[in-house]
Structure formats: structure tokens, C-alpha cells
Amino acid sequence: MKLRAILVDDECSDSQELRNLLQPFENVQVVSKAANALEARELILNLDDSTYNTAHEEYAFALNALEHLLKPIHPKRLEEALLKVRQLKGNLTGPKSNPPPIKRETIPPKPLEVVPVELRGKIILLHQDEIIYVYTDKDKVYIKSLKESYLTRFTLRELELRLNSTLFFRSHRCYLVNIQRMRELIPYFNGTYTIVVDDLERSEIPMSRTKSRILKEMLGL
């Protein structure tokens, strides 16, 4: 009997990465995916005991999970988690081939002093204080400065990890914003806000309800 899996993640690239990590396990079947907890709730209720991948450890315990994995996920930890489920439930075989051993100790990603970006065939090096915000559009990632939007080969998650965490704020699954370039917070809907930044267009950046609450706490509001 195959173990059924639902991928729940508001970051499309993270969801696809987890799907790729699960491919070597022939008795794991990805049956669906969802962008948030509300979409996933009804699906999860139809499954048995679960292994959860989350960026927030407290969520896994609240869900009474058999096991939880904190992001970023490592193949070795995923294999160990699935082995634990197999031992408890007896319905999962190992992967087709054993992945190479991976050390538990991970090296933090090296901070970026400058960010290489592309514009009209040129490679340009942007300093962090030149970046107003980062956004995704049709599976590509762009960096917005005062006047231009540049294509970058980094993922949004990679930039979130490698840019100055005290300077950049993940306002939305598709946006990373320079806090020092924020100029207004406009109430929007159901406890959410829109961020206005100081590029030439006075761009408006969406912010989720959870991120709105976090930013207000950061700003002492």
C-alpha cells in the first residue's frame, strides 16, 4: 500500500523541490498539492498519520505529526522520516537506490556582498542598498531598483537566505522587500496591508495577513 502525500506550500519552487525529493521513494504517491492550510485541510483529513515539512516547528507538534522536517529539507532527513513512518505503519519501502550519506551539519549560505543581475545582455552587480524589492513573475525572479527591473538567476528563497535579514522582509510568497525603502503601509483587506516603496513608480507590494502582523510587531505598531 502506497503512502499518500499532499504537498502544502505557498512557495511554488519549494513545493516542486519536495516533489523531486520524494521521487526516489517508489511507494510514496503525491496525490495533491495546496497553497495554504485552508486548501489542504479537507485533503489532510482524508489521510492517515502524517509527516510534515514546515518552517515552523510548533506547527508540527500542534498537528500531532509522527515526524516533522524543518526547511531547508535534506534528503537524508527525509529518508529517516519516511523510515520512521514505515516502522510505525509498515506500509513504506525504501527508495529505489540509497542516496549518498549527507552530514547533519550544514554550512550556512554565504552572504552576498553584491548581487549579479542581467539587463539587455549585460551582467550588473547590485549592492544590497540599491535593491528596493525582489519579486517573481512567471517562474522568473526579478530585482527592482530605483529605475530598472533586473533578471536574476537566484531563487527568491536563496536571496532571502543570503541577503541581510535585518534589511529585507519577506512580505509575501512572491515578494522580498527592503525595509529601508518602505514609505507607506496602506490598510487593504481582512487585516492585510499594502506596502508602498520609494521607486520611481511608487510600487505597491502585497502583504499577507500573517506577514502584516509580523511587520507591525517589528515596527512597534
Secondary structure, DSSP 4 states (H G I P E B T S, - for coil): -PEEEEEE-S-HHHHHHHHHHHTT-TTEEEEEEESSHHHHHHHHHTS-S-EEEES-HHHHHHTT-SEEEESSP-HHHHHHHHHHHHHHHS-----SSPPPP--S--PPPPPPSEEEEEETTEEEEEEGGG--EEEEETTEEEEE-SS-EEEESS-HHHHHHHS-TTTEEEEETTEEEEGGGEEEEEE-STT-EEEEE-STT--EEEE-HHHHHHHHHHTT-
